[in-house]
Amino acid sequence: MTLERELAALVGDLPEGISEGVALGTGLADGFDYYESPIGTVVVTFNLTGVSGLGLAGDDWQTHFQKRTGRALLRAEAPRAWARHLPEAIEAGRPGKVPVDLRTVTPFQEKVLEVTARIPRGEVRSYAWLAKEAGRPSAVRAAGSAVARNPIPLMIPCHRVVRSDGRIGNYSLGNPANKLALLDHEGADPLWLEKLASRGIRFRANIRTKIFCHPTCRHIRRSKPENVVDLHGIEETVGYQPCEVCRPV
């Protein structure tokens, strides 16, 4: 049996007398289709509100989807208004022109995911940063939980979120190796980040501008090497101003 048939055999049954078109149009079912990504084939689920989920084609994504939403799944084409932008959104690591359906998450989780979607390509941020940007700086654990439950990874780039000590950490879309592959694909140099973390380096600063940043911030990475110093913690940032772009935490 092909992968497509295996997946089709596992989708939920529709109520008797309900056609597929009616089910998709009324929200009783979501559509799904296959797309390529930097880490292989993925399955994207969608409805009239927007993209509702994304998973690796070889994983048990359909069971997780139905447990989370209670809706059936049907093989279908995404809405024409934004279907052509889906491959771009997957590659870019941000929704862009593609709407998303986050009705299954809490308001705080939605806020965290909105913040996550703004992390620039090739850069990373910590769970503590997410909590602060979401307006609840003490809710670091809750921010981490929101990222772990992200229903639309890749498009909402939780692979760009690392532990507060700088370590790369786990990844919900498969395994940490996929997270490393995505960060490497985007130019974030995850092995370099791990080396910084192993040395306890949290920030980098420009001694001329007197500004400190997250290590992957595009502004500090553009600085001349001779002007950059490593900082091990917030106590070493005395005399420097935080970058207004990456807003280091």
N, C-alpha and C positions, 0 to 999 in steps of 0.2 A: 504494500500500500504506500502511495506517495505521501510526502509530508502534507501536501495540500489536502488530500483525502482524510488523513489522520485528523487534521485540525477540524475539517468540516464535520467529521463524524462525532466530534466532541462538543459541538455547540449546542446550546439549549433548544428545546422544542418550543414552537410557538403555540399559543392557544388555538384550539380547533376553530376553523373558519376565518382565521386571520391571515391575510396574504403577506408576503414578504415586504411588498411596497408599503402597505398600511403599517406594518410593524415598525419599519424604519422611519416612516413619516410621523408616527405618533409617539415614538420613544419607547415602545415595547422591546425593541431590539436595537443594537448598535451594529454598524457594518465593520468589516475588517478587511485589510489588504496587506500585501507584502511590500517591503521597501529595503533597499540596500543601505548599509551604514558602515562606518569605519571598522566596526567589530563584527560584521556579518549581517545576515538577513534578519530583519526585525518585522514584527507584526504590529500594525497601528490600528487601533479601534477608534471609531468616530460616530458622531450623530449630528443632528442639525445644529446643536449648540457649538460643537467643535471636537477636537481630538480628545478622547476620553481615556486612552491608555496606550502604552507601548511596551512590548516585551520581546525577548529573543525568540525567534521562530522555533527553536528546538526545546524551549522550556515549557512548563505547564502554565503558560500565561492565561489560557482560557478559563481554567479553574479559578485562578486568582481574580480575574475580571468578574466572573459571575458571582463569586463570593462577595466582592466589594460592591457591585452594583445591583445584582439580582436580575439583570437583563440578559436576554438571549443574544446570540451573535450570528450574523449572516455575512457571507462573502459578498462584498459590494464595492462600488467605486465611491471614493470620497466626494463630497459636494463640489460641483464644478467651480464654485466661486473661489475656492482656495486650494483645490486638490493639486494644482500645478506647483504650489509653493511648498508642499510637504517635503520633497527630497531636499530642497534648499534649507528648510528648517532643521531637518535631521543632521545635515552636514554642518550647518552653522552653529548648532547647539543653542538655539533660541527660537521661540515661536514665530517671531516676525509677523508676517501677514496671516498666519494660521491661528484661528481662535482655539482656545482650549476649554475643556469642560472639567471644572474642579468642584463640582457639586458634591462629591463624596468626601471632601475633606472639611475640617473645621475652619472657621474664619482665620484663626491664628496660623494654621497650617497653610492656608491659601496665601496669607501675607508673606510667610517665609518662602514659599515657592515663587511668588512674584519677585521677591528680592533675589532669589537664586537665579532667576531668568535674566537678571541684569548683570551678572558677573561676566566680565569680558572674556572672549575667547583667548586662550593662552595664559590666563591668570587664574589664581585660586584664592579662596577666602576661607576663613575658619567658621566653625559653628558659633563661636562667640560673636563674630562679626555679623552673622545672620541674625542672631537674637537681638543685637543692638539695632541693626538696620530695620528690623521688624517692629521696633518700639518696645521690646521687653528684654533689656540687657541681662536680666537675671535668669531668663528662661533658656539657657544654653541646652539643657537636656531635651526640652520640648522642641527646640529648633532642630536638634539632631534627629528626633523622632519624626518630625515632618519631612525631613530629607529622606530618611529611610523608607518612608511610605509614599514617596513621590510616585504618582501613577503614570507620569509621562517622562521618564528619564530620556536622556539625549536631547530632547527638545527643551525640557526644563533641566539645565545642565548640573545636576547634583554631583557629577563627576568632578566638578570644579570646587567642591567643598572638601576641606581637609580638617584633620583634627586640630585642636587648639595648640598642640605642641608642634604643629607643622607636618606631622606624619601624614602620609597619603590616606590611610585608613581603608575601611571596607567600601563595598559598592553593591547596590541592590540589583543592578542589571548584570547578573552572572556572577562575577567574582572580582577581587582586586586587580587581577591581571587585565581585565577589560578597562578598568579605570586608568591604569598605567598606560595602556595602549591609546586611549582617547586623549589623555593629557599630552602624551608624546606626539600624537598626530596633530595636536593644536599648537605645539611648540612650547609647552610649559616646562619641559625637561624634568619629569618626575624623579629621576635618579638624582639629579642635582638638588632637588627639593628635599629628598630624603637625607642627603648628606648634610645639608644645612640643619635639618631637624636633629640629626644625630649629634651635631655640635652645639645644639641648644640655641641656634640663631633664630630669632623671631622676626626681626626687622632689618632693613638696610637703609642707610642714610647717606645723603650727599653732603659732604663737609663744606661745600661752597654755598649751596642754596639753604643749608640748615633745615632740610626737610627729610623726614623719614617715612618709609613706605613698607607695604607688604613686599616680600622678595620678588614676586612676579609682576608687580606694578610696572606698566609700560614706561612710566617716567623714570623710575630708578634704573631700569634695564637699559635706558638710553643714555644714562650718565657715563662719563668717562671712568674707566675702572680705577684710575688713580684718585678719583674724588669720592669713591664709595667705601663706606665702612660697615661692618656687621655689628648688629646690636643684639644682645642676648635676652633682653626683656624691657618692659616699659620703664624700669628704673634707669636704664642707660639712654633713654631718649631725652633726658634733661638737656636743654639748650637747643633742641630741635623742635620744629613744628610738624604736626601730622599732615600728610599729603591730603589735599582737599578732594582728590580724585578717588584714591583707594580707601581713604578714611581708616587707617590701620587701628586695630584693636589688639 
